Amino acid sequence: MGFVATNVLRLKRLGITHILNAAEGNSFMHVNTSAEFYAGTGIIYHGIAASDTDHFNISVFFEEAADFIEKALAYKNGKGKIYVHCREGYSRSPTLVVAYLMLRQHMDAHSALAAVRQKREIGPNDGFLRQLCLLNHRLAAEGKFWNKKQDKQQPFPVRIIQNDRKLSSGELEPPFVIQFYIQHRPEKTMATSLMHGFT
């Protein structure tokens, strides 16, 4: 696969500034790209060599991925747009996106999964789901989730603009874009984008 991730011209047309490859590697279950692949394009790359198996510990990359996504969205005063992908966009990349929403947007696992599943079919494997549950328990115990009664600042709402669906020709439409409207001051809102889809 890897159609979108390896199509630099398309990425540039979509305004992508950052890429998070959740399936870095050269096996048939991975996408063989790297920082060198995007050299000279202006796209900032980060790779995670995750395997889509129940026993793979993807949780060790949750903070790393969340940090990269957060920095990408803040790029050039909120003008960054990041494309998060794996091979199929079904298990590894959505797991990292959900972890980001939990760690940085203070959403619980159910809300974060629902926000993504509302607009596209995803299926993190059972091991990944267990790891998201463990993260959920930890963040809940630490009081990290947004509480409407206790916190006056609402977490960043998520609006999904486009779905990534196969056309009748077999080609893929552009991946959907998740936009976060970050309220810095009551009179000013900054929009940033996070893309996630099939590759």
Summary of the structure (lengths in Angstrom):
residues: 199
radius of gyration: 16.3
end to end distance: 5.6
largest distance: 50.7
contacts: 630
relative contact order: 0.18
helix: 32%
strand: 21%
